[in-house]
Amino acid sequence: MMKLDRREFAALMLAATAVAGFPRPADAANDDPLPSWSDGPAKQSIVSFVHATTDAASPDFVPPADRIATFDQDGTLWVEQPIYTQIVFVFDRVPDAVKERPELANEEAFKVVLSGDRAAIANLSTEQLLSVVGATLTGMDVDTYRDEVAAWIKGARDPRWKRPFTDLVYQPQIELLKYLRANGYRTYIVTGGGQDFVRAYAEAVYGIPPEQVVGTMFGLGFERGPNGKPVLKREPKLVLDDDHAGKPEGIHLVIGRRPHLAFGNSTGDREMLEYTKGASSATLAMIVLHDDAAREYAYGPAQGLPDSRVGTFPQELYDKAMKDGWIVVSMKKDWKRIFAFE
Amino acid sequence: MMKLDRREFAALMLAATAVAGFPRPADAANDDPLPSWSDGPAKQSIVSFVHATTDAASPDFVPPADRIATFDQDGTLWVEQPIYTQIVFVFDRVPDAVKERPELANEEAFKVVLSGDRAAIANLSTEQLLSVVGATLTGMDVDTYRDEVAAWIKGARDPRWKRPFTDLVYQPQIELLKYLRANGYRTYIVTGGGQDFVRAYAEAVYGIPPEQVVGTMFGLGFERGPNGKPVLKREPKLVLDDDHAGKPEGIHLVIGRRPHLAFGNSTGDREMLEYTKGASSATLAMIVLHDDAAREYAYGPAQGLPDSRVGTFPQELYDKAMKDGWIVVSMKKDWKRIFAFE
């Protein structure tokens, strides 16, 4: 019989139990709350932060009531390329909106959208896009709108993966949300997207309830419906543009506490990340760099990545992240697995 | 020995044990979660509602996540006469505001407030009052403002009771808030008062955390402070007027769920109460009638009570309450004790 040292013996046992289907010593790895994260500095930062802020003996301890973590959605929790999912919803809704209000068909922006001409659509100005958004996403009551979004998102498919958009959530982030919640953090979405659009699926997809979705808010009109039952009707009036400086503003209006952790991916998240880093105690600011064209998309233009109108991450923001101790998460290097369906 | 029937015997035992300081059978009453509420239909409505919505076997069962209760503050949780506490704060702050911005002293409304002439102050138009509010409650960052409010409310005294305003909270409502929370309800304040004003003391006074205070919202500007640390500066721009139809609007923006219980006391709460009653399942709408001049104040003008500019409760609203099954809570009859200090 050959002589084995302890390490060789352990390796042999491991192989044997794996083959035999016995419990493996490596089962300890199943306790890893972040299995889709590569072992590296990003993952280590998260784990250290959570330990430091939840250990009552730590100088960085954060009382449970103050454990607030805020996540951007588009490009941070799910795919935002080639165009925001909510814009796809808007375009899909345009024919119905025109049926309900035929006068819309005379507006230039609606003509372009109805033409289906992708190049022309891409050339619509932000103002024109907003007029289409305003006309298609308002006028109904909030319950009807929620049901419309929920029904649409069940049936719609992303053209590249031929899957529901809700399948295109990043598995490492789902694990992170769960890990934070298991450690007493309340996880919020803070999105430039419509608050009620995201609420329609956030609970099912992210485990995040409506009161923890901060988003772009439209005015609501109080009306008594046909049965006398009061409803809130969506109005084409912006109450809060929850992007850039609107993100910390929305955080204060809805939560009233400064987050200890914030996660974004583009210029629109900069102020939220700065605001979070400005807390007087332990903080963690993280930002996703989309550098994996093979598994997802590659865009910046930071670090020589291609430029993008959607989810812009300029070099200047990258440099600021480096300077201020934000953790840049490389999709390519830090995420072992991107989607649950992989 | 005289012959006692069972009821007489029980009464005698009760008297004897009370005198002797023994545990009394009436100790069972100490388990009453609402001891300051008189036994009567209002209290019974609350208890029945809570039982029906928290018993999993009940057809009116409400899942914990949907157990939302919203309370107006002024006149519902604490005294609002002769004038809202926040207005007292504004007037107390005016001299400092004028010191910081001397040009304010030239404005008519500021002159009146600085004169201390009560009759003239009472005659200020709503527009003039709002200009004073705008100038005194904005311009500082949200943390500074919170600290100012917290410091002020510690020292300020109500002229009638010579006590801190925070002593003038209604003990029956404190018990109700606790009772609801003990039954899985999340209790929110939904106030026409300033959101950040109320947040500064709501947790200490009502046990209600900042994220559960919905109030009138001012715009917030993102600024980098002298140390480079970002702050949110209060701007004289109304984001949400959280009164009347603004209450259900604020509820939807911050909570995103329709409440099952709402409690108010005046016209400003009407839409919130209607909205709550419009839920498809079990609901409870309650409204305080201030009919106790001896222990608190008496005003309506419903039910022949004196009219009031503050906290108006007209007969038309009273009739609607009766018709739609809202519970009118008579301060005089339904509340055994009004203040904890009594």
Interface residues (C-beta under 8 A of the other chain):
Chain A: A65 V142 Q195 D196 R199 P209 P210 E211 V213 M217 G219 L220 G221 F222 R224 K229 P230 V231 L232 V239 L240 A245 P248 E249 H252 L253 V254 I255 G256 R257 E271 E274 Y275 G278
Chain B: A65 V142 Q195 D196 R199 P209 P210 E211 V213 M217 G219 L220 G221 F222 R224 K229 P230 V231 L232 V239 L240 A245 P248 E249 H252 L253 V254 I255 G256 R257 E271 E274 Y275 G278
